[in-house]
Amino acid sequence: MTLEALLDAAEDRYPGVAAALIEPATAPDEDSTDPDAIDFELIDQHRGSIHAAQVKSGGSGTEMSAPDAFGILLRMIRARPRAGSYRLITNMRLHPKAAQLNRALSVDDPFELREHLKRLMARGRWRDEPAGMSDDELHRLGRARIAVDSRQRYQLRDQLRERMRRLRNEHCRGLGHESAGRLTNYLAFEIHRRASGEFDGVFPLAGFREELLTPGRHLAYELGEFDWGTMVGAVPAAPDVPRPDLIDRIRTALTSGGRERTVPTCALLGPSGIGKTSTAADYAYDMADSYDHIFWVNGESSTSLRSSFQRIHDWLLRRTDNGPDTDSSRLRDRVRTLLSSSARPWLMIIDNVVDRRLMDPWVPTSGRGHVLITSTNQVSWATQRAKVVIQSMTPDQATELIRMHLHHEGDWDADSEGTAAALAEQLEHWPLAIELACGHLAGCEFGLREAGRYLGQIRDLALNDRDAIPHGYPETLVGAIRLALKRLMDKEELQPASEGAAHALFPAAYFASRQIPIWLLYFSTLMSSDNAVRSGLHHPAVFGPQAKVPFTAHEMHRALRDRVTGPAR
């Protein structure tokens, strides 16, 4: 209870608290003839008592009578006459008259309170006490309350852990399941030291906060590892420019109500290149202190789902020596069961979901977790209650992204800022278009000063085939992609690998977006469709035109990395 009171003070529920005084033999500012009347109290910087408490425990089924409760409260108000409030905390059930006493304490009028006390104590050992109490004592008694705490020890422990996690998260200090238990035990030990007389029983609030917010690396050192914020899977890097407005909307969607162990799901929806994956990754990094485990799942296909869940399964069981489970149904049921039974909070991000029907059987529905999904298929998620539609960046965010990529020390001025803002506007603040533009301009001799020429080029390329521009996508994005492809094909010093790399992008569009086998792309540029059929390959298949001059897979890969990812990346 003392630890809980200190947490209350740390959360400013008792304004003005400077320290806790534990098992005080005397009042901090006066002598006391009843040192056992108070178990702990919260005091101000002048050692004045703000809140005094007494804890009385009883066995299962025991009951606290009205005379017993009144006697304890009477001792408390006389031992600490200047305390701001008093609290009798017990796990015992209150007798009906004790419950009446607790309600009577909220009466403001001393005369009325005295009459209530006379009636309730009429047949007990305290029957003569109410008549002899002064108005000041009655006022003090009116600041007292009886609090029944029926929580089991494990419930109290779990709630303390969660409160400490929440407090640490507010200060960007993580706390996992095991480290929370370790920290709870340590703080309880410090309280017991003071209860035994060390430090004169004083636990300064500043010292408590310092212990509570001890750096995460120190806790991890004690445990031998971090037991929170562990990322499992190929989590992308955090975006260069955070979008806190989106993070707040996702957090609200995942934490607003719902049953205790029902897993809430939020879908991030929007067209390609708008920043869904980077927003999901940003949320994972921003909220890493709130989760013990963060699982990144590739949701593009049944194969990628099975592979991702196999990785999660092996991580949860700390298993590395056995082969993969080839039964998808059994694998997903095992993972869902493990997550449902886990006491640790977790986050699962299922990225790039193409077919909701394919994904739905894999989504966990029970446990202490959250699920975040990204998809371009907005129609499939029309009935989804919690969803965030990702829009283009704000003008300030888009300009900042350009500045981060093209700003070199000493060469950024007001004109540069204006040019960057105008470029961002012409690109409709679309993240992918900005990334492509920055990659192009970073390789130009005059950098940002060539933005006007660049915009002219991509507009011309987009206008050449307007019918090919997908609905909802800006013309400048399509033009930027076409220009990047054209530059790749025209790269003289990397020919013929550069031309082969460009042709490899066409069959790549039919693969999942990550971990495409480079050898498959390589051979697709060297083998014509006629040769493929003669070799025994059957349609459907996609093949690029055969390159005129051979090149190695390494050279093709180098060309792809040099021109597609761009110097800015």
C-alpha positions as CSV (number, residue, x, y, z in Angstrom):
1,M,0.0,0.0,0.0
2,T,2.9,2.3,0.7
3,L,4.3,1.7,-2.8
4,E,0.8,2.5,-4.3
5,A,0.7,5.7,-2.3
6,L,4.1,6.8,-3.6
7,L,2.9,6.1,-7.1
8,D,-0.2,8.3,-6.4
9,A,2.2,11.0,-5.2
10,A,4.4,10.5,-8.3
11,E,1.3,11.0,-10.5
12,D,0.5,14.2,-8.5
13,R,-2.7,12.8,-7.0
14,Y,-1.5,14.4,-3.7
15,P,-0.2,17.9,-4.5
16,G,2.7,19.2,-2.5
17,V,4.1,15.8,-1.4
18,A,7.8,15.9,-0.9
19,A,8.4,12.5,0.8
20,A,6.8,9.4,2.4
21,L,7.3,8.8,6.1
22,I,7.1,5.0,6.8
23,E,6.3,3.5,10.2
24,P,6.9,6.9,11.9
25,A,7.6,6.6,15.6
26,T,6.5,10.2,16.1
27,A,4.9,12.9,14.0
28,P,7.4,14.8,11.9
29,D,6.6,18.1,13.7
30,E,5.4,17.0,17.2
31,D,5.6,14.4,19.9
32,S,3.2,11.5,19.8
33,T,2.1,9.2,22.6
34,D,0.7,6.7,20.0
35,P,3.5,5.8,17.6
36,D,1.5,2.8,16.2
37,A,-1.5,4.8,15.1
38,I,0.1,5.6,11.6
39,D,1.6,3.1,9.2
40,F,2.8,5.6,6.7
41,E,2.1,9.2,5.8
42,L,2.9,11.6,2.9
43,I,4.6,14.8,4.0
44,D,5.4,18.2,2.5
45,Q,8.8,19.9,2.2
46,H,8.3,21.3,5.7
47,R,7.5,17.8,7.0
48,G,3.9,18.7,7.5
49,S,1.5,15.7,7.2
50,I,-0.6,15.8,4.0
51,H,-2.0,12.3,4.2
52,A,-1.9,9.7,7.0
53,A,-2.8,6.0,6.5
54,Q,-3.3,2.9,8.6
55,V,-3.5,-0.6,7.1
56,K,-5.5,-3.3,8.8
57,S,-5.6,-6.8,7.3
58,G,-7.8,-9.7,8.2
59,G,-8.2,-13.3,7.1
60,S,-10.7,-14.5,4.6
61,G,-14.3,-13.8,5.6
62,T,-13.3,-11.5,8.5
63,E,-15.4,-8.4,9.2
64,M,-14.6,-5.0,10.6
65,S,-17.1,-3.6,13.1
66,A,-18.1,0.0,13.5
67,P,-16.5,0.3,16.9
68,D,-13.2,-1.1,15.7
69,A,-13.1,1.3,12.7
70,F,-14.1,4.3,14.9
71,G,-11.3,3.4,17.4
72,I,-8.6,3.2,14.7
73,L,-9.7,6.5,13.1
74,L,-9.9,8.2,16.5
75,R,-6.3,7.2,17.2
76,M,-5.2,8.5,13.8
77,I,-6.7,11.9,14.1
78,R,-5.3,12.4,17.6
79,A,-1.8,11.1,16.6
80,R,-1.7,13.5,13.6
81,P,-4.0,16.4,14.4
82,R,-2.7,18.5,11.5
83,A,-2.8,15.9,8.7
84,G,-4.7,17.0,5.6
85,S,-6.5,13.6,5.2
86,Y,-6.7,10.2,6.9
87,R,-7.3,6.8,5.4
88,L,-8.0,3.5,7.0
89,I,-7.2,0.8,4.5
90,T,-8.5,-2.8,5.0
91,N,-9.2,-5.9,3.1
92,M,-11.9,-6.9,5.6
93,R,-15.6,-6.7,4.8
94,L,-17.3,-3.8,6.5
95,H,-20.1,-4.6,9.0
96,P,-23.3,-2.7,7.9
97,K,-22.8,-0.2,10.8
98,A,-19.2,0.3,9.8
99,A,-20.4,1.1,6.2
100,Q,-22.8,3.6,7.8
101,L,-19.9,5.1,9.7
102,N,-18.0,5.5,6.5
103,R,-20.9,7.3,4.9
104,A,-21.4,9.5,7.9
105,L,-17.8,10.8,7.7
106,S,-18.7,12.8,4.6
107,V,-21.2,14.9,6.6
108,D,-19.9,18.5,6.7
109,D,-21.8,19.7,9.8
110,P,-19.9,18.7,13.1
111,F,-23.2,18.7,15.0
112,E,-24.8,16.3,12.6
113,L,-21.7,14.1,12.5
114,R,-21.7,13.9,16.3
115,E,-25.3,12.7,16.3
116,H,-24.5,10.0,13.7
117,L,-21.6,8.8,15.9
118,K,-23.7,8.8,19.1
119,R,-26.3,6.6,17.3
120,L,-23.7,4.2,15.8
121,M,-21.6,3.9,19.0
122,A,-24.6,3.7,21.4
123,R,-24.0,0.1,22.5
124,G,-20.2,-0.1,22.0
125,R,-17.2,0.6,24.1
126,W,-16.9,4.1,22.5
127,R,-20.5,5.2,23.4
128,D,-19.3,8.1,25.6
129,E,-16.6,9.3,23.2
130,P,-18.7,11.2,20.6
131,A,-20.2,13.5,23.2
132,G,-16.7,14.5,24.5
133,M,-15.2,15.2,21.1
134,S,-14.3,18.8,20.3
135,D,-15.4,20.4,17.1
136,D,-11.8,20.4,15.8
137,E,-11.7,16.6,16.3
138,L,-15.0,16.2,14.5
139,H,-13.6,18.3,11.6
140,R,-10.5,16.1,11.5
141,L,-12.7,13.0,11.5
142,G,-14.6,14.4,8.6
143,R,-11.3,14.3,6.6
144,A,-11.1,10.6,7.2
145,R,-12.3,7.7,5.1
146,I,-12.4,3.9,5.2
147,A,-11.2,2.2,2.1
148,V,-11.9,-1.5,1.5
149,D,-9.4,-3.1,-0.8
150,S,-10.4,-6.6,-1.7
151,R,-7.7,-7.2,-4.3
152,Q,-5.7,-10.4,-4.1
153,R,-1.9,-10.1,-3.8
154,Y,-1.4,-11.0,-7.4
155,Q,-3.9,-8.5,-8.6
156,L,-2.2,-5.7,-6.6
157,R,1.2,-6.8,-8.0
158,D,-0.1,-6.8,-11.6
159,Q,-1.7,-3.3,-11.2
160,L,1.5,-1.9,-9.6
161,R,3.5,-3.2,-12.6
162,E,1.1,-1.7,-15.1
163,R,1.1,1.7,-13.3
164,M,4.9,1.7,-13.3
165,R,5.0,0.8,-17.0
166,R,2.6,3.6,-17.7
167,L,4.6,6.1,-15.7
168,R,7.9,5.0,-17.4
169,N,6.3,5.1,-20.8
170,E,5.3,8.8,-20.2
171,H,9.0,9.5,-19.8
172,C,10.1,7.2,-22.7
173,R,11.5,4.6,-20.3
174,G,10.5,1.1,-21.1
175,L,9.6,-1.7,-18.8
176,G,8.9,-5.4,-19.6
177,H,7.2,-8.1,-17.6
178,E,10.2,-9.4,-15.8
179,S,11.9,-6.1,-15.3
180,A,8.6,-4.7,-13.9
181,G,8.7,-7.5,-11.3
182,R,12.4,-6.8,-10.6
183,L,11.7,-3.1,-10.1
184,T,8.6,-3.7,-7.9
185,N,10.6,-6.0,-5.6
186,Y,13.5,-3.4,-5.4
187,L,11.1,-0.5,-4.5
188,A,9.4,-2.7,-1.9
189,F,12.8,-3.5,-0.5
190,E,13.6,0.2,-0.2
191,I,10.3,0.8,1.6
192,H,11.0,-2.1,4.1
193,R,14.4,-0.6,4.8
194,R,12.8,2.6,5.9
195,A,10.1,0.7,7.9
196,S,12.9,-0.8,9.9
197,G,14.3,2.6,10.8
198,E,16.8,3.4,8.1
199,F,17.0,6.9,6.8
200,D,14.6,7.9,9.7
201,G,11.8,6.2,7.7
202,V,11.9,9.0,5.0
203,F,11.6,8.1,1.3
204,P,11.9,11.4,-0.6
205,L,9.6,11.6,-3.6
206,A,12.4,12.8,-5.8
207,G,14.5,9.8,-4.8
208,F,11.5,7.5,-5.5
209,R,11.0,9.0,-8.9
210,E,14.7,8.6,-9.7
211,E,14.5,4.9,-8.8
212,L,11.3,4.5,-10.7
213,L,12.7,6.1,-13.8
214,T,16.1,4.4,-13.7
215,P,17.5,4.1,-17.2
216,G,16.3,1.1,-19.1
217,R,19.8,-0.1,-19.9
218,H,20.4,-0.5,-16.2
219,L,17.4,-2.8,-15.8
220,A,18.4,-4.7,-19.0
221,Y,21.9,-5.2,-17.6
222,E,20.4,-6.7,-14.4
223,L,18.3,-9.1,-16.4
224,G,20.9,-9.8,-19.1
225,E,18.6,-8.5,-21.9
226,F,15.9,-6.0,-22.7
227,D,12.5,-7.6,-22.1
228,W,10.5,-4.9,-23.8
229,G,10.3,-3.4,-27.3
230,T,11.8,-6.5,-28.9
231,M,11.2,-6.4,-32.6
232,V,10.7,-9.8,-34.3
233,G,10.8,-9.7,-38.1
234,A,12.1,-7.3,-40.8
235,V,10.9,-4.1,-39.2
236,P,11.7,-1.2,-41.6
237,A,13.7,1.7,-40.3
238,A,11.9,4.6,-38.7
239,P,10.9,7.3,-41.3
240,D,13.1,10.4,-41.6
241,V,10.1,12.7,-40.8
242,P,7.7,11.5,-38.2
243,R,4.0,12.2,-38.6
244,P,2.7,12.5,-35.0
245,D,-0.8,13.3,-36.0
246,L,-1.1,9.8,-37.5
247,I,0.5,8.1,-34.5
248,D,-2.0,9.7,-32.2
249,R,-4.9,8.5,-34.4
250,I,-3.5,5.0,-34.4
251,R,-3.0,5.0,-30.7
252,T,-6.6,6.2,-30.1
253,A,-8.0,3.5,-32.4
254,L,-6.1,0.7,-30.6
255,T,-6.7,1.8,-27.1
256,S,-10.3,3.1,-27.1
257,G,-12.4,0.7,-25.0
258,G,-13.1,-2.9,-25.9
259,R,-13.0,-6.1,-23.7
260,E,-10.0,-6.7,-21.7
261,R,-8.6,-9.6,-23.7
262,T,-10.1,-8.9,-27.1
263,V,-7.4,-7.8,-29.5
264,P,-8.3,-4.5,-31.2
265,T,-7.3,-4.2,-34.9
266,C,-6.6,-1.0,-36.8
267,A,-6.2,-0.8,-40.6
268,L,-3.9,1.8,-42.3
269,L,-5.3,2.4,-45.8
270,G,-4.1,4.4,-48.7
271,P,-2.6,4.2,-52.2
272,S,1.0,3.0,-52.9
273,G,3.8,5.3,-51.9
274,I,1.7,7.4,-49.5
275,G,3.6,6.2,-46.4
276,K,1.5,3.3,-44.8
277,T,4.4,1.0,-44.1
278,S,6.6,3.9,-42.8
279,T,3.8,5.1,-40.6
280,A,3.3,1.6,-39.2
281,A,7.1,1.4,-38.5
282,D,7.0,4.8,-36.9
283,Y,4.2,3.7,-34.6
284,A,6.3,0.6,-33.7
285,Y,9.3,2.7,-32.7
286,D,7.3,5.4,-31.0
287,M,5.4,2.9,-28.9
288,A,8.1,0.3,-28.4
289,D,8.2,1.0,-24.6
290,S,4.6,0.0,-24.4
291,Y,5.0,-3.5,-25.8
292,D,7.2,-6.5,-24.8
293,H,7.2,-7.9,-28.3
294,I,6.6,-6.3,-31.7
295,F,6.0,-8.7,-34.5
296,W,6.4,-7.7,-38.2
297,V,4.4,-9.9,-40.6
298,N,4.6,-9.8,-44.4
299,G,0.9,-10.1,-45.4
300,E,1.3,-10.2,-49.2
301,S,0.8,-13.9,-49.8
302,S,0.0,-17.1,-48.0
303,T,3.7,-18.0,-48.3
304,S,4.9,-14.8,-46.7
305,L,2.3,-15.1,-43.9
306,R,3.4,-18.6,-43.1
307,S,7.0,-17.6,-43.1
308,S,6.4,-14.7,-40.8
309,F,4.3,-16.8,-38.4
310,Q,7.0,-19.5,-38.4
311,R,9.5,-16.8,-37.2
312,I,7.1,-15.6,-34.5
313,H,6.4,-19.2,-33.4
314,D,10.1,-20.0,-33.1
315,W,10.7,-16.8,-31.2
316,L,8.0,-17.3,-28.7
317,L,9.2,-20.8,-28.0
318,R,12.9,-19.7,-28.2
319,R,13.2,-22.6,-30.8
320,T,15.9,-22.6,-33.4
321,D,16.8,-26.2,-34.0
322,N,13.6,-27.7,-35.5
323,G,12.4,-27.4,-39.1
324,P,9.5,-25.3,-40.2
325,D,5.9,-26.5,-39.7
326,T,4.5,-27.2,-43.1
327,D,0.9,-27.3,-41.9
328,S,-0.3,-23.6,-42.1
329,S,-3.5,-24.2,-40.1
330,R,-1.6,-25.9,-37.3
331,L,1.1,-23.2,-37.3
332,R,-1.3,-20.2,-37.1
333,D,-3.4,-22.0,-34.3
334,R,-0.2,-22.5,-32.3
335,V,0.8,-18.9,-32.6
336,R,-2.6,-17.6,-31.8
337,T,-2.7,-19.8,-28.7
338,L,0.7,-18.6,-27.5
339,L,-0.3,-15.0,-27.9
340,S,-3.6,-15.5,-26.2
341,S,-2.0,-17.1,-23.2
342,S,0.9,-14.6,-22.9
343,A,0.9,-12.1,-20.0
344,R,3.1,-9.8,-22.0
345,P,1.7,-7.0,-24.1
346,W,2.5,-7.4,-27.8
347,L,2.0,-5.6,-31.1
348,M,1.6,-7.3,-34.5
349,I,1.9,-5.4,-37.7
350,I,0.7,-7.2,-40.8
351,D,2.1,-5.2,-43.7
352,N,0.9,-4.9,-47.3
353,V,-2.2,-7.1,-47.1
354,V,-3.5,-7.7,-50.6
355,D,-6.3,-10.1,-49.9
356,R,-8.2,-9.7,-46.6
357,R,-9.8,-13.1,-46.9
358,L,-6.4,-14.7,-47.0
359,M,-5.2,-12.8,-44.0
360,D,-8.2,-13.0,-41.6
361,P,-7.6,-16.6,-40.4
362,W,-4.1,-15.6,-39.2
363,V,-5.1,-12.5,-37.2
364,P,-5.0,-13.1,-33.4
365,T,-8.3,-12.3,-31.7
366,S,-7.4,-13.0,-28.0
367,G,-4.6,-11.8,-25.8
368,R,-2.9,-8.6,-24.5
369,G,-2.1,-7.4,-27.9
370,H,-2.9,-5.0,-30.7
371,V,-2.9,-5.6,-34.5
372,L,-2.0,-3.0,-37.1
373,I,-2.6,-3.7,-40.7
374,T,-1.5,-1.9,-43.9
375,S,-3.3,-2.3,-47.2
376,T,-4.0,-0.5,-50.5
377,N,-7.4,-2.3,-50.8
378,Q,-9.7,0.2,-49.2
379,V,-12.9,-1.6,-50.4
380,S,-12.1,-4.7,-48.3
381,W,-11.9,-2.6,-45.2
382,A,-15.0,-0.6,-45.8
383,T,-16.7,-2.1,-42.7
384,Q,-13.7,-2.0,-40.5
385,R,-14.5,0.1,-37.4
386,A,-11.0,1.2,-36.5
387,K,-9.1,2.5,-39.6
388,V,-6.9,5.4,-40.5
389,V,-6.8,6.6,-44.1
390,I,-3.3,7.8,-44.8
391,Q,-3.2,11.1,-46.8
392,S,-0.3,12.9,-48.2
393,M,2.1,14.7,-45.9
394,T,1.5,18.2,-44.6
395,P,3.4,21.0,-46.4
396,D,5.7,21.4,-43.4
397,Q,6.5,17.6,-43.3
398,A,7.0,17.4,-47.0
399,T,9.4,20.4,-47.0
400,E,11.3,19.0,-44.0
401,L,11.8,15.7,-45.9
402,I,13.3,17.5,-48.8
403,R,15.5,19.6,-46.5
404,M,16.8,16.4,-44.8
405,H,17.8,14.8,-48.1
406,L,19.2,17.9,-49.9
407,H,20.5,20.1,-47.1
408,H,24.2,20.4,-46.9
409,E,25.9,22.5,-44.3
410,G,26.0,26.1,-45.2
411,D,24.1,25.9,-48.5
412,W,20.5,26.2,-47.2
413,D,18.9,29.6,-47.1
414,A,15.5,31.2,-47.4
415,D,15.5,30.7,-51.2
416,S,16.2,27.0,-50.7
417,E,13.4,26.8,-48.3
418,G,11.0,28.4,-50.7
419,T,12.2,26.2,-53.6
420,A,11.7,23.1,-51.4
421,A,8.2,24.1,-50.4
422,A,7.3,24.8,-54.1
423,L,8.7,21.4,-55.1
424,A,6.8,19.6,-52.4
425,E,3.6,21.3,-53.5
426,Q,4.1,20.3,-57.1
427,L,4.7,16.7,-56.0
428,E,1.4,17.0,-54.1
429,H,3.3,16.2,-50.8
430,W,3.4,12.5,-51.8
431,P,6.2,10.8,-49.9
432,L,7.3,8.4,-52.7
433,A,7.4,11.2,-55.3
434,I,9.5,13.3,-52.9
435,E,11.9,10.4,-52.3
436,L,12.4,9.9,-56.0
437,A,12.8,13.6,-56.6
438,C,15.4,13.9,-53.9
439,G,17.3,10.9,-55.3
440,H,17.4,12.5,-58.7
441,L,18.3,16.0,-57.5
442,A,21.0,14.7,-55.2
443,G,22.8,13.3,-58.2
444,C,22.6,16.6,-60.2
445,E,25.4,19.1,-60.3
446,F,23.3,22.0,-59.0
447,G,21.0,19.9,-56.7
448,L,17.8,21.7,-55.6
449,R,18.4,24.5,-58.1
450,E,17.5,22.1,-60.9
451,A,14.0,21.4,-59.4
452,G,12.3,23.4,-62.1
453,R,13.9,21.5,-64.9
454,Y,13.2,18.2,-63.1
455,L,9.5,19.1,-62.7
456,G,9.3,19.9,-66.4
457,Q,10.8,16.5,-67.3
458,I,8.4,14.5,-65.1
459,R,5.3,16.4,-66.4
460,D,6.3,15.7,-70.0
461,L,6.7,12.0,-69.3
462,A,3.4,11.8,-67.5
463,L,1.5,13.6,-70.2
464,N,2.9,11.2,-72.9
465,D,0.6,8.5,-71.6
466,R,-2.1,10.0,-69.3
467,D,-4.3,6.9,-69.6
468,A,-1.7,4.9,-67.8
469,I,-1.9,7.0,-64.7
470,P,-3.9,5.1,-62.0
471,H,-6.9,6.9,-60.5
472,G,-6.1,8.8,-57.4
473,Y,-2.3,9.1,-58.0
474,P,-0.6,12.4,-58.9
475,E,0.8,12.9,-62.4
476,T,4.1,14.0,-60.9
477,L,4.5,10.6,-59.1
478,V,4.0,8.7,-62.4
479,G,6.4,11.0,-64.2
480,A,9.0,10.6,-61.4
481,I,8.8,6.8,-61.7
482,R,9.2,7.0,-65.5
483,L,12.1,9.4,-65.2
484,A,13.9,7.1,-62.7
485,L,13.4,4.2,-65.1
486,K,14.6,6.2,-68.1
487,R,17.8,7.2,-66.3
488,L,18.4,3.6,-65.3
489,M,18.2,2.5,-68.9
490,D,20.3,5.4,-70.2
491,K,23.2,4.8,-67.7
492,E,26.1,4.4,-70.1
493,E,28.8,3.4,-67.7
494,L,26.8,0.5,-66.3
495,Q,25.6,-0.9,-69.7
496,P,24.5,-3.5,-70.5
497,A,23.7,-4.4,-66.9
498,S,21.8,-1.1,-66.5
499,E,19.4,-2.0,-69.4
500,G,19.0,-5.5,-68.0
501,A,18.2,-4.0,-64.5
502,A,15.5,-1.9,-66.1
503,H,13.9,-4.8,-67.8
504,A,14.1,-6.8,-64.5
505,L,11.7,-4.3,-62.9
506,F,8.9,-5.5,-65.1
507,P,8.8,-9.1,-63.9
508,A,9.6,-7.8,-60.4
509,A,6.2,-6.1,-60.3
510,Y,4.7,-9.6,-60.2
511,F,6.6,-10.7,-57.2
512,A,6.0,-9.7,-53.5
513,S,7.6,-6.4,-52.8
514,R,10.4,-7.8,-50.6
515,Q,13.0,-10.5,-50.7
516,I,12.7,-11.1,-54.5
517,P,15.3,-13.7,-55.5
518,I,17.8,-11.8,-57.6
519,W,18.6,-14.9,-59.7
520,L,15.0,-15.2,-60.9
521,L,15.1,-11.6,-62.0
522,Y,18.4,-12.1,-63.6
523,F,17.3,-15.0,-65.8
524,S,14.1,-13.4,-66.7
525,T,16.1,-10.7,-68.5
526,L,18.2,-13.2,-70.4
527,M,15.5,-15.7,-71.4
528,S,12.9,-15.0,-74.0
529,S,9.4,-16.4,-73.6
530,D,9.9,-18.8,-76.6
531,N,13.0,-20.2,-75.0
532,A,11.2,-20.5,-71.7
533,V,8.4,-22.6,-73.3
534,R,10.9,-24.8,-75.0
535,S,12.6,-25.3,-71.7
536,G,9.4,-26.7,-70.2
537,L,8.2,-23.6,-68.4
538,H,4.5,-22.9,-68.7
539,H,2.4,-19.8,-68.5
540,P,1.3,-17.7,-66.7
541,A,4.8,-16.2,-66.6
542,V,6.2,-12.8,-67.3
543,F,9.5,-12.3,-69.2
544,G,11.4,-9.2,-70.2
545,P,13.1,-8.9,-73.6
546,Q,16.4,-10.7,-73.9
547,A,19.4,-8.5,-73.3
548,K,21.8,-8.3,-76.3
549,V,25.0,-8.4,-74.2
550,P,25.5,-10.7,-71.2
551,F,26.1,-9.3,-67.7
552,T,26.3,-10.8,-64.3
553,A,23.6,-10.8,-61.6
554,H,26.0,-8.8,-59.4
555,E,26.3,-6.1,-62.1
556,M,22.5,-6.0,-62.5
557,H,22.0,-5.7,-58.8
558,R,24.6,-2.9,-58.6
559,A,22.7,-1.0,-61.3
560,L,19.4,-1.4,-59.5
561,R,20.8,-0.2,-56.2
562,D,22.6,2.8,-57.9
563,R,19.7,4.2,-59.8
564,V,16.5,2.9,-58.1
565,T,17.4,3.5,-54.5
566,G,19.1,6.8,-55.5
567,P,22.0,8.6,-53.8
568,A,19.8,10.2,-51.2
569,R,18.9,6.8,-49.8
